[in-house]
Amino acid sequence: MGILIISGAGLSAPSGAPTFNGKYPIYNNVDLLRSGLEQLEQLKPNKAHKELSTLQSEAVKQKIKVRHITLNVDDLNESCGATVEHVYGRARDRSISELATIDFYDLSWISEKLIILVGVSGLGFPLAWLESYCRSKQKKVISFNLVVNPELECYQCVGDAACSINADRLLSYYESLT
């Protein structure tokens, strides 16, 4: 049981973080990383970062396991006090990689009951089949994204995640599942 958060570019974009440009984030390019690191260090967390951190800390108080995995290389979640696993490394550590540290092709590692997608379109592989895999395992998925994904059957909250994520409501929803 527990909550799994998977966040992507749409979480940090409202804070001014660069987003995807084709196959890889634009800051995966070493030259762009060097020139863009100062930009990333100047960013401030938005309300969604803060709410996800609150969700994590409140869940811990209730002995609910929360795992937050991000595709982003910024540390805006950490600046709010959250514990986050970076799939492609962290810009601040200069540890960016084009190879993911988590196998998204074999999703059997997902043990959580509630999966929250934030700023992840779910249109590209391997995350495109994440929702159908989770549904087949009786897990609940909620997606917060700027646009509707017609392929998803889960509840979708469309718009700026910074305006729509609420830690208390997400915890209440999780509790209703258990």
C-alpha atoms as a printed R data frame, in Angstrom:
    type eleno elety resid chain resno       x      y       z
1   ATOM     1    CA   MET     A     1   0.000  0.000   0.000
2   ATOM     2    CA   GLY     A     2   1.034  3.614  -0.251
3   ATOM     3    CA   ILE     A     3   1.216  6.467  -2.708
4   ATOM     4    CA   LEU     A     4   3.479  6.757  -5.736
5   ATOM     5    CA   ILE     A     5   4.014 10.187  -7.296
6   ATOM     6    CA   ILE     A     6   5.580 10.382 -10.744
7   ATOM     7    CA   SER     A     7   6.339 13.933 -11.788
8   ATOM     8    CA   GLY     A     8   7.585 15.397 -15.031
9   ATOM     9    CA   ALA     A     9   8.214 18.650 -16.841
10  ATOM    10    CA   GLY     A    10   4.685 19.948 -16.289
11  ATOM    11    CA   LEU     A    11   5.318 20.174 -12.539
12  ATOM    12    CA   SER     A    12   8.283 22.533 -12.785
13  ATOM    13    CA   ALA     A    13   7.358 24.380 -15.996
14  ATOM    14    CA   PRO     A    14   5.182 26.932 -14.107
15  ATOM    15    CA   SER     A    15   8.325 27.777 -12.109
16  ATOM    16    CA   GLY     A    16  10.183 28.494 -15.359
17  ATOM    17    CA   ALA     A    17  12.019 25.180 -15.785
18  ATOM    18    CA   PRO     A    18  12.740 24.189 -19.376
19  ATOM    19    CA   THR     A    19  10.514 21.479 -20.794
20  ATOM    20    CA   PHE     A    20  10.966 18.692 -23.286
21  ATOM    21    CA   ASN     A    21  12.387 19.341 -26.707
22  ATOM    22    CA   GLY     A    22  11.913 16.193 -28.730
23  ATOM    23    CA   LYS     A    23  13.136 12.945 -27.245
24  ATOM    24    CA   TYR     A    24  15.069 14.261 -24.223
25  ATOM    25    CA   PRO     A    25  14.765 17.227 -21.870
26  ATOM    26    CA   ILE     A    26  16.724 20.126 -23.340
27  ATOM    27    CA   TYR     A    27  18.891 20.225 -20.240
28  ATOM    28    CA   ASN     A    28  20.150 16.686 -20.920
29  ATOM    29    CA   ASN     A    29  22.468 18.219 -23.509
30  ATOM    30    CA   VAL     A    30  25.750 18.865 -21.660
31  ATOM    31    CA   ASP     A    31  26.306 22.299 -23.226
32  ATOM    32    CA   LEU     A    32  22.755 23.389 -22.494
33  ATOM    33    CA   LEU     A    33  23.087 21.994 -18.979
34  ATOM    34    CA   ARG     A    34  26.176 24.110 -18.325
35  ATOM    35    CA   SER     A    35  24.531 27.240 -19.674
36  ATOM    36    CA   GLY     A    36  21.176 26.495 -18.073
37  ATOM    37    CA   LEU     A    37  22.341 25.425 -14.615
38  ATOM    38    CA   GLU     A    38  22.280 28.966 -13.325
39  ATOM    39    CA   GLN     A    39  18.721 29.309 -14.632
40  ATOM    40    CA   LEU     A    40  17.671 26.130 -12.815
41  ATOM    41    CA   GLU     A    41  19.304 27.316  -9.584
42  ATOM    42    CA   GLN     A    42  17.318 30.582  -9.733
43  ATOM    43    CA   LEU     A    43  13.927 28.834  -9.927
44  ATOM    44    CA   LYS     A    44  11.512 28.894  -7.023
45  ATOM    45    CA   PRO     A    45   9.111 26.072  -6.175
46  ATOM    46    CA   ASN     A    46   5.492 26.608  -7.114
47  ATOM    47    CA   LYS     A    47   2.377 25.691  -5.128
48  ATOM    48    CA   ALA     A    48   2.295 22.172  -6.578
49  ATOM    49    CA   HIS     A    49   5.831 21.450  -5.307
50  ATOM    50    CA   LYS     A    50   4.767 22.680  -1.875
51  ATOM    51    CA   GLU     A    51   1.545 20.642  -1.856
52  ATOM    52    CA   LEU     A    52   3.381 17.465  -2.883
53  ATOM    53    CA   SER     A    53   5.876 18.044  -0.074
54  ATOM    54    CA   THR     A    54   2.982 18.576   2.355
55  ATOM    55    CA   LEU     A    55   1.337 15.395   1.071
56  ATOM    56    CA   GLN     A    56   4.544 13.496   1.738
57  ATOM    57    CA   SER     A    57   5.061 14.875   5.252
58  ATOM    58    CA   GLU     A    58   1.412 14.452   6.282
59  ATOM    59    CA   ALA     A    59   1.349 10.896   4.926
60  ATOM    60    CA   VAL     A    60   4.444 10.009   6.944
61  ATOM    61    CA   LYS     A    61   2.683 11.227  10.103
62  ATOM    62    CA   GLN     A    62  -0.118  8.788   9.277
63  ATOM    63    CA   LYS     A    63   2.373  5.994   8.537
64  ATOM    64    CA   ILE     A    64   1.505  6.034   4.829
65  ATOM    65    CA   LYS     A    65   4.445  5.271   2.545
66  ATOM    66    CA   VAL     A    66   4.997  7.852  -0.209
67  ATOM    67    CA   ARG     A    67   7.497  7.417  -3.001
68  ATOM    68    CA   HIS     A    68   8.121 10.378  -5.334
69  ATOM    69    CA   ILE     A    69   9.923  9.697  -8.605
70  ATOM    70    CA   THR     A    70  10.670 12.625 -10.895
71  ATOM    71    CA   LEU     A    71  11.799 12.853 -14.483
72  ATOM    72    CA   ASN     A    72  12.993 16.398 -13.753
73  ATOM    73    CA   VAL     A    73  16.587 17.337 -13.018
74  ATOM    74    CA   ASP     A    74  15.770 20.405 -10.890
75  ATOM    75    CA   ASP     A    75  15.630 20.207  -7.096
76  ATOM    76    CA   LEU     A    76  12.474 22.259  -6.547
77  ATOM    77    CA   ASN     A    77  10.787 19.377  -4.697
78  ATOM    78    CA   GLU     A    78  13.728 19.019  -2.319
79  ATOM    79    CA   SER     A    79  13.743 22.752  -1.637
80  ATOM    80    CA   CYS     A    80  10.262 22.248  -0.165
81  ATOM    81    CA   GLY     A    81  11.462 19.405   2.058
82  ATOM    82    CA   ALA     A    82  10.350 16.460  -0.094
83  ATOM    83    CA   THR     A    83  12.310 13.274  -0.621
84  ATOM    84    CA   VAL     A    84  12.530 12.537  -4.339
85  ATOM    85    CA   GLU     A    85  14.186  9.963  -6.602
86  ATOM    86    CA   HIS     A    86  15.557 11.541  -9.791
87  ATOM    87    CA   VAL     A    87  15.280  9.228 -12.799
88  ATOM    88    CA   TYR     A    88  17.792 11.189 -14.898
89  ATOM    89    CA   GLY     A    89  19.936 12.654 -12.114
90  ATOM    90    CA   ARG     A    90  20.152 16.177 -10.704
91  ATOM    91    CA   ALA     A    91  21.539 19.228 -12.453
92  ATOM    92    CA   ARG     A    92  22.987 20.569  -9.198
93  ATOM    93    CA   ASP     A    93  25.049 17.376  -8.817
94  ATOM    94    CA   ARG     A    94  26.023 17.485 -12.497
95  ATOM    95    CA   SER     A    95  24.840 13.900 -12.677
96  ATOM    96    CA   ILE     A    96  22.519 14.088 -15.697
97  ATOM    97    CA   SER     A    97  22.087 10.899 -17.710
98  ATOM    98    CA   GLU     A    98  20.016  9.991 -20.740
99  ATOM    99    CA   LEU     A    99  19.598  6.531 -19.203
100 ATOM   100    CA   ALA     A   100  16.831  6.169 -16.642
101 ATOM   101    CA   THR     A   101  17.720  4.757 -13.247
102 ATOM   102    CA   ILE     A   102  14.275  3.161 -12.998
103 ATOM   103    CA   ASP     A   103  12.963  0.522 -15.382
104 ATOM   104    CA   PHE     A   104   9.695  1.881 -16.741
105 ATOM   105    CA   TYR     A   105   9.367 -1.049 -19.152
106 ATOM   106    CA   ASP     A   106   8.953 -3.537 -16.285
107 ATOM   107    CA   LEU     A   107   6.411 -1.984 -13.947
108 ATOM   108    CA   SER     A   108   6.256 -4.879 -11.480
109 ATOM   109    CA   TRP     A   109   8.150 -2.709  -8.948
110 ATOM   110    CA   ILE     A   110   5.023 -0.583  -8.408
111 ATOM   111    CA   SER     A   111   3.523 -1.709  -5.100
112 ATOM   112    CA   GLU     A   112   1.581  1.443  -4.203
113 ATOM   113    CA   LYS     A   113  -2.237  1.606  -4.276
114 ATOM   114    CA   LEU     A   114  -2.552  5.210  -5.529
115 ATOM   115    CA   ILE     A   115  -0.449  6.551  -8.395
116 ATOM   116    CA   ILE     A   116  -0.406 10.315  -8.920
117 ATOM   117    CA   LEU     A   117   0.958 11.595 -12.237
118 ATOM   118    CA   VAL     A   118   1.930 15.278 -12.168
119 ATOM   119    CA   GLY     A   119   3.044 17.015 -15.337
120 ATOM   120    CA   VAL     A   120   3.537 13.711 -17.136
121 ATOM   121    CA   SER     A   121   1.590 13.468 -20.384
122 ATOM   122    CA   GLY     A   122   1.645  9.681 -20.506
123 ATOM   123    CA   LEU     A   123   1.795  9.899 -24.290
124 ATOM   124    CA   GLY     A   124   5.382  8.683 -24.719
125 ATOM   125    CA   PHE     A   125   6.774  5.262 -24.042
126 ATOM   126    CA   PRO     A   126   7.356  3.675 -21.668
127 ATOM   127    CA   LEU     A   127   4.931  5.662 -19.476
128 ATOM   128    CA   ALA     A   128   2.163  5.337 -22.070
129 ATOM   129    CA   TRP     A   129   1.135  1.989 -20.639
130 ATOM   130    CA   LEU     A   130   1.569  2.895 -16.973
131 ATOM   131    CA   GLU     A   131  -2.115  3.614 -16.394
132 ATOM   132    CA   SER     A   132  -3.388  0.437 -18.066
133 ATOM   133    CA   TYR     A   133  -0.853 -1.625 -16.101
134 ATOM   134    CA   CYS     A   134  -1.964 -0.005 -12.842
135 ATOM   135    CA   ARG     A   135  -5.647 -0.551 -13.616
136 ATOM   136    CA   SER     A   136  -4.959 -4.228 -14.345
137 ATOM   137    CA   LYS     A   137  -3.473 -4.479 -10.830
138 ATOM   138    CA   GLN     A   138  -6.461 -2.698  -9.186
139 ATOM   139    CA   LYS     A   139  -4.489  0.470  -8.509
140 ATOM   140    CA   LYS     A   140  -5.955  3.962  -8.803
141 ATOM   141    CA   VAL     A   141  -4.367  6.619 -11.009
142 ATOM   142    CA   ILE     A   142  -4.925 10.374 -10.955
143 ATOM   143    CA   SER     A   143  -3.346 12.593 -13.608
144 ATOM   144    CA   PHE     A   144  -2.603 16.319 -13.251
145 ATOM   145    CA   ASN     A   145  -1.574 17.743 -16.611
146 ATOM   146    CA   LEU     A   146  -1.977 20.831 -18.769
147 ATOM   147    CA   VAL     A   147  -3.951 18.998 -21.450
148 ATOM   148    CA   VAL     A   148  -6.347 16.066 -21.604
149 ATOM   149    CA   ASN     A   149  -4.834 12.768 -22.659
150 ATOM   150    CA   PRO     A   150  -7.577 10.917 -24.587
151 ATOM   151    CA   GLU     A   151  -5.732  7.625 -24.012
152 ATOM   152    CA   LEU     A   152  -6.123  7.771 -20.227
153 ATOM   153    CA   GLU     A   153  -9.205  6.383 -18.521
154 ATOM   154    CA   CYS     A   154  -8.256  7.624 -15.061
155 ATOM   155    CA   TYR     A   155  -9.432 10.826 -13.419
156 ATOM   156    CA   GLN     A   156  -7.668 13.760 -15.096
157 ATOM   157    CA   CYS     A   157  -7.316 17.180 -13.560
158 ATOM   158    CA   VAL     A   158  -6.513 19.487 -16.460
159 ATOM   159    CA   GLY     A   159  -4.760 22.811 -15.995
160 ATOM   160    CA   ASP     A   160  -1.823 24.219 -14.100
161 ATOM   161    CA   ALA     A   161  -0.886 21.659 -11.432
162 ATOM   162    CA   ALA     A   162   0.176 24.533  -9.189
163 ATOM   163    CA   CYS     A   163  -3.474 25.579  -8.997
164 ATOM   164    CA   SER     A   164  -5.070 22.157  -8.607
165 ATOM   165    CA   ILE     A   165  -3.023 19.868  -6.338
166 ATOM   166    CA   ASN     A   166  -4.295 19.739  -2.774
167 ATOM   167    CA   ALA     A   167  -2.501 17.529  -0.235
168 ATOM   168    CA   ASP     A   168  -5.511 17.163   2.078
169 ATOM   169    CA   ARG     A   169  -7.846 16.046  -0.713
170 ATOM   170    CA   LEU     A   170  -5.305 13.563  -2.068
171 ATOM   171    CA   LEU     A   171  -4.769 12.059   1.396
172 ATOM   172    CA   SER     A   172  -8.525 11.824   1.929
173 ATOM   173    CA   TYR     A   173  -8.915 10.070  -1.406
174 ATOM   174    CA   TYR     A   174  -6.135  7.625  -0.523
175 ATOM   175    CA   GLU     A   175  -7.793  6.895   2.827
176 ATOM   176    CA   SER     A   176 -11.072  6.158   1.030
177 ATOM   177    CA   LEU     A   177  -9.249  3.449  -0.953
178 ATOM   178    CA   THR     A   178  -7.949  1.618   2.110
